[in-house]
Amino acid sequence: MQKYGLLRADLYILHNDIRCILCFANAKIVLDNRKEQGAIVMKKAMEAVVHGIFLFFGLLTAGFVCLITFYLIISGIPAIYEIGVFKFLFGTVWASTAAEPSYGILPFILSSIYGMAGAAAIGMPVGFLAAVYLAKMAPGKVKMALESAVSLLAGIPSVVYGLVGMIVLVPAIRKIFHIPDGASLFAAIIVLAVMILPSVIKVSVTALEAVPKEYEEASLALGATKIETYFRVSMPAARSGLAAAAVLGIGRAIGEAMAVMMVSGNVPAMPKLFGSVRFLTTAVASEMSYSSGLQQQALFSIALVMFCFVMLIGAMFRLLITSGNAGGFREMALLKAARNLFAKKTAACPDMEG
């Protein structure tokens, strides 16, 4: 009986120990679950905070754009209303300080359009070809050196471009073309073409490097050369990025003021290739410091016209990109390129037919 009692006591103690262990294990599980739930709640709270920060800065950026737009409209519309839309946009004489002032900005608009078009015609092909070389053909060390040079070119202040153009380019144009003054629309076009190169090259390189390698490998497998592949497959596939590069380049050309002012002559006259001209940006920059009254309002109206001009160009490029993507432009272009390449190789090798 005594042994039986001791056994019962041992079993009772063991039972209590097991219950304590189970209770401790349950408590630990509950505590771990609470910690895990707390970590999840903390993680969600941090995500909400970060999302709120990103949302705030996104709305802040949009708010700045809306504020600038609203301010330009409020400041520019009164002058257009007082001068008259037709006289303001299509007038050929700008004499803001005359006894009987005239506020016609057609020379500024045409000068800006011609300067932008000329800079794009020179700078875009050079930038795109340089981007193809850097993205697809350049060796590693050469690519690194040229990309550093492009980045350095992008960091040069515009006043330095204008200074070099005024000291080197303007006298050269005067001597080569035998004209009285080299400060002209042509000089402004050359300077702007150089200034847009970094934006065009860097964005184009990024777009071309993002093209899947499978596209190029498929083209090469069909017998196309590397040059054919780059220009008939890679560039159509990177169409959206190249269009973005074009928009950035055009925006840089339209918005430049200091360098253009130093090499264009800054004369409010109808544009001629070798004549002194004044752009929309230089008109605002050259007269805003001493303007007042209607003259100042007219300058804000010029800024509004320039703002609408840039927005219109951006909308046109966006519409072009959207319509191309909606129609499956990339796939259609690649399929067409593949068919053309295959037809070309088949024509060169009649044995491949069938």
Contacts in CASP RR format, 6 or more apart in sequence:
PFRMAT RR
TARGET T0000
AUTHOR 0000-0000-0000
METHOD contacts of the structure
MODEL  1
MQKYGLLRADLYILHNDIRCILCFANAKIVLDNRKEQGAIVMKKAMEAVV
HGIFLFFGLLTAGFVCLITFYLIISGIPAIYEIGVFKFLFGTVWASTAAE
PSYGILPFILSSIYGMAGAAAIGMPVGFLAAVYLAKMAPGKVKMALESAV
SLLAGIPSVVYGLVGMIVLVPAIRKIFHIPDGASLFAAIIVLAVMILPSV
IKVSVTALEAVPKEYEEASLALGATKIETYFRVSMPAARSGLAAAAVLGI
GRAIGEAMAVMMVSGNVPAMPKLFGSVRFLTTAVASEMSYSSGLQQQALF
SIALVMFCFVMLIGAMFRLLITSGNAGGFREMALLKAARNLFAKKTAACP
DMEG
68 307 0 8 1.000
69 307 0 8 1.000
72 300 0 8 1.000
72 303 0 8 1.000
72 304 0 8 1.000
72 307 0 8 1.000
73 304 0 8 1.000
75 297 0 8 1.000
75 300 0 8 1.000
75 301 0 8 1.000
75 304 0 8 1.000
76 297 0 8 1.000
76 300 0 8 1.000
76 301 0 8 1.000
76 303 0 8 1.000
76 304 0 8 1.000
77 301 0 8 1.000
77 304 0 8 1.000
78 297 0 8 1.000
79 88 0 8 1.000
79 103 0 8 1.000
79 294 0 8 1.000
79 297 0 8 1.000
79 298 0 8 1.000
79 300 0 8 1.000
79 301 0 8 1.000
80 88 0 8 1.000
80 301 0 8 1.000
80 304 0 8 1.000
82 294 0 8 1.000
82 297 0 8 1.000
83 103 0 8 1.000
83 104 0 8 1.000
83 294 0 8 1.000
83 298 0 8 1.000
83 301 0 8 1.000
87 103 0 8 1.000
87 104 0 8 1.000
88 103 0 8 1.000
88 104 0 8 1.000
88 105 0 8 1.000
88 298 0 8 1.000
88 301 0 8 1.000
89 104 0 8 1.000
89 105 0 8 1.000
89 106 0 8 1.000
89 109 0 8 1.000
89 305 0 8 1.000
90 104 0 8 1.000
90 106 0 8 1.000
91 102 0 8 1.000
91 104 0 8 1.000
91 105 0 8 1.000
91 106 0 8 1.000
92 104 0 8 1.000
92 106 0 8 1.000
92 107 0 8 1.000
92 270 0 8 1.000
93 102 0 8 1.000
93 104 0 8 1.000
93 268 0 8 1.000
94 102 0 8 1.000
94 103 0 8 1.000
94 104 0 8 1.000
94 105 0 8 1.000
94 107 0 8 1.000
94 108 0 8 1.000
94 268 0 8 1.000
94 278 0 8 1.000
94 283 0 8 1.000
95 101 0 8 1.000
95 102 0 8 1.000
95 268 0 8 1.000
96 102 0 8 1.000
96 103 0 8 1.000
96 287 0 8 1.000
96 291 0 8 1.000
96 295 0 8 1.000
96 298 0 8 1.000
97 295 0 8 1.000
101 294 0 8 1.000
101 295 0 8 1.000
103 294 0 8 1.000
103 295 0 8 1.000
103 298 0 8 1.000
105 280 0 8 1.000
105 283 0 8 1.000
105 302 0 8 1.000
105 305 0 8 1.000
106 270 0 8 1.000
107 268 0 8 1.000
107 269 0 8 1.000
107 270 0 8 1.000
107 271 0 8 1.000
107 277 0 8 1.000
107 278 0 8 1.000
108 268 0 8 1.000
108 278 0 8 1.000
108 279 0 8 1.000
108 280 0 8 1.000
108 283 0 8 1.000
108 302 0 8 1.000
109 280 0 8 1.000
109 305 0 8 1.000
109 309 0 8 1.000
110 270 0 8 1.000
110 271 0 8 1.000
111 185 0 8 1.000
111 264 0 8 1.000
111 271 0 8 1.000
111 277 0 8 1.000
111 278 0 8 1.000
111 279 0 8 1.000
111 280 0 8 1.000
112 254 0 8 1.000
112 279 0 8 1.000
112 280 0 8 1.000
112 281 0 8 1.000
112 306 0 8 1.000
112 309 0 8 1.000
114 185 0 8 1.000
114 189 0 8 1.000
114 271 0 8 1.000
115 185 0 8 1.000
115 188 0 8 1.000
115 189 0 8 1.000
115 192 0 8 1.000
115 253 0 8 1.000
115 279 0 8 1.000
116 192 0 8 1.000
116 250 0 8 1.000
116 253 0 8 1.000
116 254 0 8 1.000
118 189 0 8 1.000
118 192 0 8 1.000
118 193 0 8 1.000
119 189 0 8 1.000
119 192 0 8 1.000
119 193 0 8 1.000
119 195 0 8 1.000
119 196 0 8 1.000
119 253 0 8 1.000
120 196 0 8 1.000
120 246 0 8 1.000
120 249 0 8 1.000
120 250 0 8 1.000
120 253 0 8 1.000
122 189 0 8 1.000
122 190 0 8 1.000
122 193 0 8 1.000
123 193 0 8 1.000
123 194 0 8 1.000
123 196 0 8 1.000
123 197 0 8 1.000
123 200 0 8 1.000
124 196 0 8 1.000
124 200 0 8 1.000
124 246 0 8 1.000
124 249 0 8 1.000
126 193 0 8 1.000
126 197 0 8 1.000
127 197 0 8 1.000
127 200 0 8 1.000
127 201 0 8 1.000
127 204 0 8 1.000
128 200 0 8 1.000
128 204 0 8 1.000
128 235 0 8 1.000
128 242 0 8 1.000
128 245 0 8 1.000
130 146 0 8 1.000
130 150 0 8 1.000
130 197 0 8 1.000
130 201 0 8 1.000
131 200 0 8 1.000
131 201 0 8 1.000
131 204 0 8 1.000
131 205 0 8 1.000
131 208 0 8 1.000
131 245 0 8 1.000
132 204 0 8 1.000
132 208 0 8 1.000
132 230 0 8 1.000
132 231 0 8 1.000
132 234 0 8 1.000
132 235 0 8 1.000
134 143 0 8 1.000
134 146 0 8 1.000
134 147 0 8 1.000
134 201 0 8 1.000
134 205 0 8 1.000
135 204 0 8 1.000
135 205 0 8 1.000
135 208 0 8 1.000
135 209 0 8 1.000
136 208 0 8 1.000
136 226 0 8 1.000
136 230 0 8 1.000
136 234 0 8 1.000
137 226 0 8 1.000
137 230 0 8 1.000
138 146 0 8 1.000
147 205 0 8 1.000
150 197 0 8 1.000
150 198 0 8 1.000
150 201 0 8 1.000
150 202 0 8 1.000
151 198 0 8 1.000
151 202 0 8 1.000
153 194 0 8 1.000
153 197 0 8 1.000
153 198 0 8 1.000
154 198 0 8 1.000
154 199 0 8 1.000
154 202 0 8 1.000
155 198 0 8 1.000
158 195 0 8 1.000
158 256 0 8 1.000
158 257 0 8 1.000
158 258 0 8 1.000
158 259 0 8 1.000
159 258 0 8 1.000
159 259 0 8 1.000
159 262 0 8 1.000
161 191 0 8 1.000
161 194 0 8 1.000
161 195 0 8 1.000
161 259 0 8 1.000
162 191 0 8 1.000
162 258 0 8 1.000
162 259 0 8 1.000
162 262 0 8 1.000
162 263 0 8 1.000
163 262 0 8 1.000
165 187 0 8 1.000
165 191 0 8 1.000
165 259 0 8 1.000
165 262 0 8 1.000
165 263 0 8 1.000
166 183 0 8 1.000
166 262 0 8 1.000
166 263 0 8 1.000
169 187 0 8 1.000
169 190 0 8 1.000
169 191 0 8 1.000
169 263 0 8 1.000
170 181 0 8 1.000
170 182 0 8 1.000
170 183 0 8 1.000
170 187 0 8 1.000
170 263 0 8 1.000
171 182 0 8 1.000
173 179 0 8 1.000
173 182 0 8 1.000
173 184 0 8 1.000
173 186 0 8 1.000
173 187 0 8 1.000
173 274 0 8 1.000
174 180 0 8 1.000
174 181 0 8 1.000
174 182 0 8 1.000
177 274 0 8 1.000
179 274 0 8 1.000
179 275 0 8 1.000
181 265 0 8 1.000
181 275 0 8 1.000
181 276 0 8 1.000
182 274 0 8 1.000
183 263 0 8 1.000
183 264 0 8 1.000
183 265 0 8 1.000
183 276 0 8 1.000
184 264 0 8 1.000
184 265 0 8 1.000
184 272 0 8 1.000
184 273 0 8 1.000
184 274 0 8 1.000
184 275 0 8 1.000
184 276 0 8 1.000
184 277 0 8 1.000
185 264 0 8 1.000
185 271 0 8 1.000
185 272 0 8 1.000
185 273 0 8 1.000
185 274 0 8 1.000
185 275 0 8 1.000
185 277 0 8 1.000
186 273 0 8 1.000
186 274 0 8 1.000
187 263 0 8 1.000
187 264 0 8 1.000
188 260 0 8 1.000
188 263 0 8 1.000
188 264 0 8 1.000
188 277 0 8 1.000
188 279 0 8 1.000
191 259 0 8 1.000
191 260 0 8 1.000
191 263 0 8 1.000
192 252 0 8 1.000
192 253 0 8 1.000
192 256 0 8 1.000
192 259 0 8 1.000
192 260 0 8 1.000
195 252 0 8 1.000
195 253 0 8 1.000
195 256 0 8 1.000
195 259 0 8 1.000
196 248 0 8 1.000
196 249 0 8 1.000
196 250 0 8 1.000
196 252 0 8 1.000
196 253 0 8 1.000
199 245 0 8 1.000
199 248 0 8 1.000
199 249 0 8 1.000
199 252 0 8 1.000
200 245 0 8 1.000
200 246 0 8 1.000
200 248 0 8 1.000
200 249 0 8 1.000
201 245 0 8 1.000
202 245 0 8 1.000
203 241 0 8 1.000
203 244 0 8 1.000
203 245 0 8 1.000
203 248 0 8 1.000
204 238 0 8 1.000
204 241 0 8 1.000
204 242 0 8 1.000
204 245 0 8 1.000
206 241 0 8 1.000
207 238 0 8 1.000
207 240 0 8 1.000
207 241 0 8 1.000
207 242 0 8 1.000
207 244 0 8 1.000
207 245 0 8 1.000
208 234 0 8 1.000
208 235 0 8 1.000
208 238 0 8 1.000
210 238 0 8 1.000
211 233 0 8 1.000
211 234 0 8 1.000
211 237 0 8 1.000
211 238 0 8 1.000
212 237 0 8 1.000
215 233 0 8 1.000
215 234 0 8 1.000
215 237 0 8 1.000
215 334 0 8 1.000
216 229 0 8 1.000
216 230 0 8 1.000
216 233 0 8 1.000
216 234 0 8 1.000
218 338 0 8 1.000
219 228 0 8 1.000
219 229 0 8 1.000
219 232 0 8 1.000
219 233 0 8 1.000
219 337 0 8 1.000
219 338 0 8 1.000
219 341 0 8 1.000
220 226 0 8 1.000
220 229 0 8 1.000
222 338 0 8 1.000
222 341 0 8 1.000
222 342 0 8 1.000
222 345 0 8 1.000
223 341 0 8 1.000
223 345 0 8 1.000
224 232 0 8 1.000
224 233 0 8 1.000
224 341 0 8 1.000
228 341 0 8 1.000
232 337 0 8 1.000
232 340 0 8 1.000
232 341 0 8 1.000
233 334 0 8 1.000
233 337 0 8 1.000
235 242 0 8 1.000
236 329 0 8 1.000
236 330 0 8 1.000
236 333 0 8 1.000
236 334 0 8 1.000
236 337 0 8 1.000
237 330 0 8 1.000
237 333 0 8 1.000
237 334 0 8 1.000
239 321 0 8 1.000
239 324 0 8 1.000
239 329 0 8 1.000
239 330 0 8 1.000
239 333 0 8 1.000
240 321 0 8 1.000
240 325 0 8 1.000
243 317 0 8 1.000
243 320 0 8 1.000
243 321 0 8 1.000
244 317 0 8 1.000
246 317 0 8 1.000
247 313 0 8 1.000
247 314 0 8 1.000
247 317 0 8 1.000
250 313 0 8 1.000
251 310 0 8 1.000
251 313 0 8 1.000
254 280 0 8 1.000
254 281 0 8 1.000
254 306 0 8 1.000
254 309 0 8 1.000
254 310 0 8 1.000
254 313 0 8 1.000
255 281 0 8 1.000
255 306 0 8 1.000
255 310 0 8 1.000
256 281 0 8 1.000
257 279 0 8 1.000
257 281 0 8 1.000
257 282 0 8 1.000
257 284 0 8 1.000
257 285 0 8 1.000
258 285 0 8 1.000
260 279 0 8 1.000
260 281 0 8 1.000
260 282 0 8 1.000
261 279 0 8 1.000
261 282 0 8 1.000
261 285 0 8 1.000
261 286 0 8 1.000
264 276 0 8 1.000
264 277 0 8 1.000
264 278 0 8 1.000
264 279 0 8 1.000
264 282 0 8 1.000
265 276 0 8 1.000
265 277 0 8 1.000
265 278 0 8 1.000
266 276 0 8 1.000
266 278 0 8 1.000
266 282 0 8 1.000
266 286 0 8 1.000
267 275 0 8 1.000
267 276 0 8 1.000
267 277 0 8 1.000
267 278 0 8 1.000
268 278 0 8 1.000
268 283 0 8 1.000
269 275 0 8 1.000
269 276 0 8 1.000
269 277 0 8 1.000
269 278 0 8 1.000
271 277 0 8 1.000
278 286 0 8 1.000
280 302 0 8 1.000
280 305 0 8 1.000
280 306 0 8 1.000
280 309 0 8 1.000
281 306 0 8 1.000
283 299 0 8 1.000
283 302 0 8 1.000
284 299 0 8 1.000
284 302 0 8 1.000
284 303 0 8 1.000
284 306 0 8 1.000
287 295 0 8 1.000
287 299 0 8 1.000
288 296 0 8 1.000
288 299 0 8 1.000
291 299 0 8 1.000
345 352 0 8 1.000
346 352 0 8 1.000
346 353 0 8 1.000
END
